[in-house]
């Protein structure tokens, strides 16, 4: 599952990189969903990291290694926990590949509803978000019962 998410993420980013120019936006569903090619050298949602890109890359690699270790420690535990960790790890790896090889992350999924325009994101960001949602669900459903 992890490799599939990373592969889809990298494939979609390569298609965008090779077929669009930075700043170009192609409406798929007008005023709702566009493919918009932007790059992001910061964290999720365009946030900057104090200390610059070197420190951010170091922290990203460190956290990715931690996530891999955490998954390994939990490899025989609850399936919901394992899926959540794999989704987070896949997203972290997908965006880390971009940062290491291209210096920036490609974002292209662009949603808007009425006057509200969401941040432009990618498959890796989606994977991390789904993984975090599942991890929170796991924590609420299972860990709170263990602590009683």
PASEBA-1860 file (N, C-alpha, C; in nm, 3 decimals):
! residues 148
1> XXXXXXXX> 0.082/-0.119/0.000/0.000/0.000/0.000/0.087/0.126/0.000 ~ 0.188/0.127/0.083/0.279/0.241/0.094/0.343/0.274/-0.041 ~ 0.396/0.173/-0.107/0.463/0.194/-0.236/0.364/0.240/-0.342 ~ 0.241/0.191/-0.337/0.140/0.230/-0.436/0.107/0.379/-0.421 ~ 0.089/0.425/-0.298/0.058/0.567/-0.275/0.174/0.654/-0.321 ~ 0.296/0.616/-0.285/0.413/0.694/-0.327/0.424/0.696/-0.480 ~ 0.399/0.582/-0.543/0.407/0.575/-0.690/0.302/0.664/-0.756 ~ 0.178/0.659/-0.707/0.072/0.743/-0.763/0.106/0.890/-0.742
9> XXXXXXXX> 0.155/0.923/-0.623/0.193/1.061/-0.592/0.301/1.110/-0.689 ~ 0.406/1.032/-0.704/0.517/1.073/-0.790/0.476/1.077/-0.938 ~ 0.393/0.983/-0.980/0.346/0.981/-1.118/0.261/1.105/-1.149 ~ 0.167/1.137/-1.060/0.082/1.254/-1.085/0.164/1.383/-1.084 ~ 0.261/1.393/-0.995/0.347/1.513/-0.992/0.431/1.523/-1.119 ~ 0.479/1.410/-1.169/0.559/1.411/-1.293/0.473/1.454/-1.411 ~ 0.349/1.407/-1.417/0.258/1.446/-1.525/0.236/1.598/-1.520 ~ 0.212/1.651/-1.401/0.192/1.795/-1.387/0.319/1.870/-1.427
17> XXXXXXXX> 0.435/1.828/-1.375/0.562/1.893/-1.407/0.591/1.897/-1.556 ~ 0.556/1.790/-1.626/0.589/1.777/-1.768/0.483/1.832/-1.863 ~ 0.364/1.862/-1.812/0.256/1.905/-1.902/0.195/2.041/-1.868 ~ 0.241/2.102/-1.762/0.188/2.232/-1.724/0.304/2.325/-1.689 ~ 0.278/2.453/-1.689/0.379/2.548/-1.643/0.335/2.600/-1.506 ~ 0.431/2.642/-1.426/0.401/2.690/-1.291/0.303/2.806/-1.299 ~ 0.197/2.795/-1.221/0.093/2.897/-1.218/-0.024/2.866/-1.309 ~ -0.008/2.770/-1.399/-0.118/2.734/-1.491/-0.228/2.662/-1.413
25> XXXXXXXX> -0.352/2.693/-1.450/-0.468/2.630/-1.388/-0.563/2.583/-1.496 ~ -0.601/2.456/-1.489/-0.693/2.398/-1.587/-0.820/2.356/-1.515 ~ -0.933/2.421/-1.548/-1.058/2.382/-1.482/-1.101/2.241/-1.525 ~ -1.129/2.159/-1.429/-1.185/2.026/-1.455/-1.336/2.034/-1.434 ~ -1.377/2.091/-1.321/-1.516/2.127/-1.294/-1.512/2.275/-1.259 ~ -1.553/2.358/-1.351/-1.536/2.503/-1.338/-1.586/2.555/-1.203 ~ -1.503/2.635/-1.138/-1.532/2.698/-1.009/-1.552/2.599/-0.895 ~ -1.506/2.474/-0.914/-1.509/2.375/-0.805/-1.376/2.301/-0.795
33> XXXXXXXX> -1.329/2.244/-0.907/-1.204/2.168/-0.906/-1.121/2.202/-1.028 ~ -0.998/2.248/-1.001/-0.904/2.279/-1.107/-0.774/2.204/-1.080 ~ -0.699/2.179/-1.185/-0.560/2.136/-1.171/-0.477/2.263/-1.181 ~ -0.409/2.298/-1.074/-0.332/2.422/-1.068/-0.191/2.387/-1.024 ~ -0.094/2.415/-1.109/0.045/2.378/-1.083/0.114/2.489/-1.004 ~ 0.144/2.457/-0.879/0.226/2.547/-0.797/0.334/2.463/-0.730 ~ 0.435/2.529/-0.678/0.536/2.459/-0.600/0.538/2.517/-0.459 ~ 0.584/2.437/-0.367/0.583/2.473/-0.227/0.717/2.430/-0.167
41> XXXXXXXX> 0.793/2.525/-0.116/0.921/2.487/-0.055/0.913/2.486/0.097 ~ 0.792/2.503/0.150/0.772/2.500/0.295/0.699/2.374/0.337 ~ 0.626/2.388/0.446/0.551/2.276/0.501/0.414/2.268/0.432 ~ 0.329/2.186/0.489/0.195/2.171/0.436/0.124/2.306/0.434 ~ 0.041/2.326/0.334/-0.040/2.446/0.317/0.045/2.572/0.302 ~ 0.169/2.557/0.255/0.253/2.672/0.226/0.315/2.738/0.348 ~ 0.307/2.675/0.463/0.366/2.733/0.584/0.518/2.722/0.578 ~ 0.585/2.823/0.629/0.731/2.821/0.632/0.782/2.756/0.760
49> XXXXXXXX> 0.903/2.703/0.753/0.965/2.637/0.867/1.079/2.725/0.918 ~ 1.078/2.758/1.047/1.188/2.839/1.100/1.322/2.766/1.081 ~ 1.423/2.834/1.034/1.554/2.773/1.019/1.588/2.737/0.875 ~ 1.494/2.755/0.784/1.524/2.733/0.643/1.506/2.591/0.596 ~ 1.538/2.570/0.469/1.510/2.442/0.403/1.601/2.329/0.452 ~ 1.728/2.360/0.485/1.816/2.253/0.533/1.762/2.191/0.661 ~ 1.725/2.276/0.757/1.671/2.227/0.884/1.539/2.155/0.861 ~ 1.456/2.210/0.772/1.327/2.146/0.743/1.348/2.008/0.682
57> XXXXXXXX> 1.441/1.996/0.588/1.470/1.866/0.528/1.524/1.768/0.632 ~ 1.610/1.815/0.721/1.663/1.729/0.827/1.550/1.679/0.917 ~ 1.461/1.770/0.957/1.348/1.731/1.041/1.257/1.635/0.965 ~ 1.233/1.661/0.836/1.147/1.573/0.755/1.205/1.432/0.745 ~ 1.334/1.422/0.720/1.399/1.290/0.714/1.390/1.221/0.850 ~ 1.418/1.295/0.956/1.413/1.238/1.091/1.274/1.186/1.125 ~ 1.172/1.265/1.094/1.035/1.222/1.123/0.993/1.103/1.036 ~ 1.039/1.099/0.913/1.009/0.986/0.826/1.072/0.858/0.881
65> XXXXXXXX> 1.195/0.869/0.927/1.262/0.753/0.989/1.187/0.710/1.114 ~ 1.146/0.808/1.196/1.068/0.777/1.316/0.939/0.705/1.280 ~ 0.868/0.755/1.178/0.742/0.690/1.137/0.765/0.547/1.091 ~ 0.873/0.524/1.016/0.905/0.388/0.972/0.934/0.299/1.092 ~ 1.009/0.351/1.188/1.040/0.275/1.310/0.912/0.246/1.387 ~ 0.826/0.347/1.402/0.700/0.330/1.475/0.612/0.225/1.407 ~ 0.604/0.232/1.274/0.527/0.130/1.203/0.585/-0.010/1.229 ~ 0.716/-0.022/1.224/0.781/-0.152/1.248/0.747/-0.203/1.387
73> XXXXXXXX> 0.746/-0.115/1.485/0.713/-0.156/1.622/0.567/-0.202/1.633 ~ 0.481/-0.148/1.549/0.338/-0.178/1.555/0.293/-0.272/1.444 ~ 0.387/-0.335/1.376/0.355/-0.414/1.256/0.257/-0.528/1.281 ~ 0.242/-0.574/1.405/0.149/-0.682/1.435/0.030/-0.635/1.517 ~ 0.012/-0.504/1.528/-0.097/-0.453/1.611/-0.221/-0.425/1.528 ~ -0.307/-0.344/1.579/-0.436/-0.313/1.520/-0.422/-0.267/1.374 ~ -0.508/-0.318/1.287/-0.501/-0.287/1.144/-0.527/-0.139/1.117 ~ -0.616/-0.077/1.193/-0.644/0.065/1.174/-0.520/0.149/1.204
81> XXXXXXXX> -0.449/0.113/1.310/-0.324/0.184/1.343/-0.222/0.166/1.231 ~ -0.207/0.045/1.181/-0.108/0.019/1.076/-0.142/0.094/0.947 ~ -0.269/0.095/0.909/-0.308/0.167/0.787/-0.285/0.316/0.805 ~ -0.318/0.369/0.922/-0.297/0.513/0.945/-0.149/0.548/0.935 ~ -0.064/0.468/0.995/0.080/0.495/0.990/0.134/0.481/0.847 ~ 0.085/0.382/0.772/0.130/0.367/0.633/0.089/0.486/0.547 ~ -0.031/0.537/0.568/-0.075/0.654/0.491/0.011/0.776/0.523 ~ 0.036/0.799/0.652/0.119/0.913/0.692/0.260/0.896/0.636
89> XXXXXXXX> 0.315/0.777/0.648/0.450/0.750/0.600/0.459/0.766/0.448 ~ 0.360/0.716/0.376/0.362/0.728/0.229/0.359/0.875/0.187 ~ 0.276/0.954/0.252/0.271/1.097/0.220/0.401/1.168/0.253 ~ 0.458/1.133/0.366/0.586/1.194/0.405/0.695/1.160/0.304 ~ 0.699/1.035/0.262/0.800/0.992/0.164/0.777/1.062/0.030 ~ 0.652/1.070/-0.014/0.621/1.134/-0.142/0.669/1.278/-0.147 ~ 0.640/1.355/-0.044/0.683/1.495/-0.043/0.832/1.508/-0.017 ~ 0.890/1.417/0.059/1.034/1.420/0.084/1.112/1.395/-0.045
97> XXXXXXXX> 1.063/1.305/-0.128/1.127/1.279/-0.259/1.133/1.410/-0.338 ~ 1.022/1.482/-0.341/1.021/1.611/-0.413/1.123/1.707/-0.356 ~ 1.126/1.721/-0.223/1.217/1.817/-0.161/1.362/1.782/-0.190 ~ 1.395/1.653/-0.184/1.534/1.611/-0.204/1.576/1.626/-0.350 ~ 1.492/1.582/-0.443/1.531/1.580/-0.584/1.499/1.707/-0.662 ~ 1.398/1.783/-0.616/1.357/1.901/-0.692/1.366/2.031/-0.612 ~ 1.387/2.022/-0.481/1.397/2.141/-0.398/1.264/2.199/-0.355 ~ 1.156/2.159/-0.420/1.021/2.204/-0.385/0.923/2.089/-0.407
105> XXXXXXXX> 0.807/2.104/-0.348/0.701/2.005/-0.362/0.599/2.056/-0.465 ~ 0.557/1.969/-0.555/0.455/2.003/-0.654/0.318/1.984/-0.591 ~ 0.236/2.088/-0.599/0.096/2.083/-0.557/0.010/2.113/-0.678 ~ -0.108/2.049/-0.687/-0.189/2.068/-0.808/-0.337/2.046/-0.790 ~ -0.381/1.989/-0.681/-0.524/1.965/-0.659/-0.583/2.091/-0.595 ~ -0.673/2.155/-0.666/-0.721/2.288/-0.631/-0.874/2.288/-0.623 ~ -0.928/2.297/-0.501/-1.073/2.296/-0.480/-1.121/2.432/-0.431 ~ -1.241/2.468/-0.475/-1.304/2.591/-0.430/-1.455/2.569/-0.423
113> XXXXXXXX> -1.517/2.633/-0.327/-1.663/2.628/-0.314/-1.709/2.771/-0.289 ~ -1.786/2.825/-0.383/-1.830/2.963/-0.370/-1.709/3.055/-0.363 ~ -1.704/3.137/-0.260/-1.592/3.229/-0.242/-1.477/3.169/-0.164 ~ -1.492/3.043/-0.119/-1.388/2.980/-0.038/-1.296/2.898/-0.127 ~ -1.168/2.930/-0.120/-1.067/2.861/-0.202/-0.972/2.790/-0.107 ~ -0.969/2.657/-0.113/-0.883/2.577/-0.026/-0.739/2.587/-0.074 ~ -0.645/2.547/0.011/-0.504/2.541/-0.029/-0.487/2.437/-0.140 ~ -0.395/2.461/-0.231/-0.364/2.365/-0.336/-0.277/2.257/-0.271
121> XXXXXXXX> -0.305/2.130/-0.301/-0.235/2.020/-0.236/-0.207/1.909/-0.336 ~ -0.156/1.795/-0.289/-0.122/1.683/-0.378/-0.165/1.551/-0.314 ~ -0.135/1.441/-0.381/-0.173/1.308/-0.332/-0.105/1.277/-0.199 ~ 0.022/1.314/-0.185/0.094/1.289/-0.060/0.028/1.362/0.057 ~ -0.011/1.487/0.036/-0.080/1.563/0.141/-0.210/1.494/0.178 ~ -0.283/1.445/0.077/-0.409/1.374/0.102/-0.384/1.248/0.184 ~ -0.278/1.177/0.152/-0.245/1.055/0.223/-0.214/1.083/0.371 ~ -0.139/1.189/0.396/-0.108/1.227/0.535/-0.238/1.264/0.608
129> XXXXXXXX> -0.325/1.339/0.542/-0.450/1.382/0.605/-0.538/1.263/0.639 ~ -0.554/1.170/0.545/-0.632/1.049/0.570/-0.568/0.969/0.683 ~ -0.436/0.955/0.679/-0.366/0.882/0.784/-0.385/0.944/0.921 ~ -0.379/1.076/0.930/-0.399/1.144/1.058/-0.543/1.125/1.107 ~ -0.639/1.133/1.015/-0.779/1.110/1.053/-0.795/0.967/1.109 ~ -0.738/0.869/1.041/-0.748/0.730/1.088/-0.676/0.711/1.221 ~ -0.562/0.779/1.239/-0.488/0.769/1.366/-0.571/0.827/1.481 ~ -0.636/0.940/1.456/-0.721/0.999/1.559/-0.839/0.908/1.590
137> XXXXXXXX> -0.899/0.851/1.484/-1.008/0.756/1.502/-0.961/0.636/1.585 ~ -0.846/0.582/1.551/-0.788/0.472/1.629/-0.770/0.513/1.775 ~ -0.714/0.630/1.796/-0.687/0.677/1.933/-0.816/0.688/2.012 ~ -0.920/0.741/1.951/-1.048/0.758/2.020/-1.112/0.623/2.046 ~ -1.111/0.538/1.947/-1.182/0.410/1.956/-1.112/0.307/2.043 ~ -0.979/0.298/2.032/-0.909/0.189/2.098/-0.824/0.233/2.218 ~ -0.750/0.341/2.205/-0.661/0.378/2.314/-0.737/0.427/2.435 ~ -0.850/0.495/2.416/-0.926/0.542/2.532/-0.980/0.424/2.610
145> XXXX> -1.014/0.312/2.546/-1.062/0.192/2.615/-0.949/0.125/2.693 ~ -0.825/0.130/2.639/-0.711/0.069/2.708/-0.675/0.143/2.835 ~ -0.703/0.274/2.839/-0.667/0.355/2.954/-0.770/0.348/3.068 ~ -0.882/0.283/3.047/-0.985/0.275/3.152/-0.950/0.172/3.256
END
